[in-house]
Amino acid sequence: MEPILCPFCGGINILQDDDYSIELDIEYWTVHHWDCLDCGQSFDKIEILPATNTFEEINESTIH
């Protein structure tokens, strides 16, 4: 879900920068980064999902 305005100045002239992902033992983090072209501030949104690398899930995905 993209933001519709800057949380700092309320401007709508925002530009999405490159996203990046990090996988930890039990979680998968995706960091979305935006820059506001009106006030120059930058802000992030972090999505955290459970990692799907348990033994049972790996076996299910390779069997089917």
N, C-alpha and C positions, 0 to 999 in steps of 0.2 A: 504494500500500500504506500503510494507516494504522498508526501505532504502537499497540501494545497497552498500553504503560505509559510513564510519564515517565522520560526518561533521567537525570534529576537525583535524584528521590526514590523512583521506582518506583511512584508512585501511578497509579491507573487512571482518575481523574476528569479527563480531558483534553477540551478543547474546540477544534475546528478553526476557525480564523479564515479570512478571505478569502484565496484563492490569487491570485497574480498571475503574469503571463508576460512575458518579455522575448525579443524576437527579435533576434539578432545576425546578422552576415553569414553565418556558417556553422553557427550553433547556435541552438536554441530552448530557453530556460530556463523552467521552471515552478517557482515557489517555493511550497511548502505550509507553512503556519504554524499551530502549535498552542500553546495556553496550558494549563498545568497548574493546575487549580483547587485542588489540594492544597497545593502549595508556592509557587505564584505565578510559577514560571519559565516562559519561553517558549522554543520551539525550532523549527527549520525543517528541511525536507527539500527538496533541490533536485534536480530531474530535468533532465538535459541530453540533448536529442535533436538529431540533425543537421537543419539547415534543408533544406527541400525546395523550393528556388527556383532550381535550375539551369535553364538554357535548355531542355535536353532534357526535363526533367520537366514544365516548364510547357507545352511543346508537346504532349507526350503526354496531359496532362490536358485540354487544350482540344480535341484531335482526337477523342478517344473520348467 
